[in-house]
Amino acid sequence: MEYCELKKLLKFSLKEKEIINQLDIPEDAFLPLIFSIRFGGDWSVSKNSRKTMAIKEKVTRYDDEKKLGYTLEKVYLFLNPHILKEDGTVYRLEKCSTKNERELVKRPYRVLVGGDYILEATLDPLDFKIRLKKIETALEFTGSSAYGVSHEMEHLDQGKIEGKPFWEFEYEIEK
């Protein structure tokens, strides 16, 4: 990494620390949000009696006339998340960082999630801002985001993901 890039990264990291202090939440509770912002995806951490989870949603806005658009990323940080309601069933293949292969799992299509503290971070690729806002109500997720919630809650509650290995599938050539 070049010196000027390293300086920018250090400045960004110091700003993150300032923001954490301003939000008045424990530093380690912020980790899933930092990981989601920096590396993408959903993350969860369980430490002592506190559980934290970050869930990422993508919102694409596109102008058909101009043929131009952008994708906002919304990352939600939950301290001590809990599922209030689940609805529907979706079977899907997932890959978890703790395992080498994908597994067939069963997830809800829709979930309603509450928490002791909920923070929304919106990453805007056009103005290079990360806007933070405290959320006072439970949030509903559907589709991929709901699967992410279910996956991370399984990590937090059970420590591991349970599913059927992909090698139980059989190849079949259609004629």
Secondary structure, DSSP 8 states (H G I E B T S, - for coil): --HHHHHHHHHHHHHHHHHHHHHTS-GGGGHHHHHHHHH-S-EEEEETTEEEEEEEEEEEEEETTTTEEEEEEEEEEEES-EEEEEE--EEEEEE-TTSSSEEEEEE-SEEEEE-SEEEEEEEETTTTEEEEEEE-S-EEEETHHHHHHHHHHHHHHHSS---EEGGGS------
